[in-house]
Amino acid sequence: MTKFGETNIGRSLEQVAGGEDEHVEVVRAILSYPRYRGVHPNAIHNAVSYGHMKILRLLLDAIPDGTELGSSLDDAIHSAARIRGREYLSEMFRLLLNYYDPKNPVPLRAAADCGNVEMVRYILMKRGGGDDVGALRIAQKKGFKDIIELLSAKRGHKRRNKQSRRNISGSFECWNIVQLNAVSRISHSLGMDPACQPPPNVSSLIFLLED
């Protein structure tokens, strides 16, 4: 197929994706061209904007596995986050979310930018949030109090977990020092050379010492 032909098909698909849901078969026919399978950001964005879930699924299914998407879906997921209270948009947002790496901050920032508390909560629950610093700043700038509370609580939880891991690590280090000191003292009392013996279990050495 010529470059001119591919361009025309691309334009046609964008127009159809923004049309009525009855055009599903037309979209399917266009996508049947092997060379046309790929990422078509404008068509995907139109499908989201007009709320055509069937067409959106066809367009996303046409993306070959392993395709580098980059920022090609950013406009679409932002549109899906923009209007709250419409179930089909929430479903579209979740569908698009599957095409993002869990560490990609764009979906969370889009939801925060649009004041979509439901989607912010969903991302935090399912994905951990990724880079929630940028999303928090966006919410603070726009004054979305519910989202600020959600993201602040998430960051506080992360900090507490990190501190807990440090405390646990420190406790293990202290225990190891105590254990080694105990082994050394007990080995010496039994006439054992710790340098020549495999490190014995402290409890077994205590048992020997008691005998």
Order of alpha helices (4+ residues) and beta strands (2+ residues): alpha-alpha-alpha-alpha-alpha-alpha-alpha-alpha-alpha-alpha-alpha
